[in-house]
Amino acid sequence: MSAGQGVAFAIAPAGPGAYWLLAAITLLACAAPLVVIRRDGLGLSLKNIGLAAILVLPFTASLAYGVRDNSLRVEDGRILLRAARFYQHDRPLADFDLARARRRRL
């Protein structure tokens, strides 16, 4: 490897289960105002569902989009990990015992 260039490894994106889980959490968060429908009435509960959707949907949509973008690079003697656009970490290769490293399918 020359300076500045590295090796990139493909990381599979999250499977459909993660997206179904996010959809279920979003649905529950948006439907939560229905719990107090007897106290607040239908009109206020529907208003609160709309407000919850406005707040929750963009967040979970960006989270769902972000979990598709993962990368692992070896560059300049360091391992650079980026996961879900929200997490980034790097460590020197010297921290790893490469002699004992094994390839596994998880």
N, C-alpha and C positions, 0 to 999 in steps of 0.2 A: 504494500500500500504506500502510495506517495503521500506527502503531507497534504492535509486538507481533504483527502478522499477517504471514503470508508466503505464498509460492507453493510448493506441493508438486508434485513430479514423480514419476510412477510409474516404478519400476524393476522390470523383469521378474525374477521369481525364477530361481534356477538351474534349468537344464533337467534332464531325466532322467539324462543322462550323469553329472552330479555325484553324484547319489544312487547310481547303479550303482557309481561309483568308491568312494564311501564304504562301500558294502556289501562290495565286494571287499577293501578294506583291513581292514575289520572281520573278515571271514572269515579272511583270512590271519593277522591278529594272534591270533585265537582258536585257529586250527589250528597255530600255531607250535610248541606243545609236542609235536606229533606227530613233529617232526624228531628228537627224542631218545627215541623210544619203545623202541628197542632197548636203550638204556642204562638208562632209568628203569622200564621195564615199562609195561604197558597201564594198570594201575590208577592209578599216579601221573600218567601222561600225561593220562588222562581228568580227574583231579582238577585238574591245571594248566589244562586247556582250560576247565573250569568257572570257575576263578578268573579266567582271562583274560577270559572272557565277562562276568563280574560287573564287572570293571574297565573293559573296553573298550566294551561295549554302551551304557551310559548316556552316556558321553562322545560317541560317534559319533551317538547319537540326538539329543542336544542340539545337536550341530554341524549335523546334517541339518535340524533344526527351525529353527535360527538362520539358515541361508543363505536362507530364504524371506523374511526380514524386512529389506528394504533401503529406504532413503529418501534423497531429495535434496530439500532445502528451501532457498529463498532467503528470508532473513528479516533485517530490520534491517541491510541492506547487507552481509550475510555469506552464504556458501554453506555449508550444514551437510550433511555426508554421514554417513550411518549405514549400516553394512554388517554383516550377519550377527550382530547383537546384540553383537559383540565389538569392533568398530572404530567410532570416531567421530572426525571431523575437521571443522574449520571454517576457512575462509579468507575474508578480505575480498574483495568484488567488485572492488575497485580493483586487486587482484593479477592480474586477467585482462584481456586485450586483447579486449574485447567487439566492437570494430569488425571484427576479423578472424575472429570466431567463425562457424562454419558448422555447419549441422545435417547429421549423417551417421547412417547406419544401420550399426551395427557387427555 
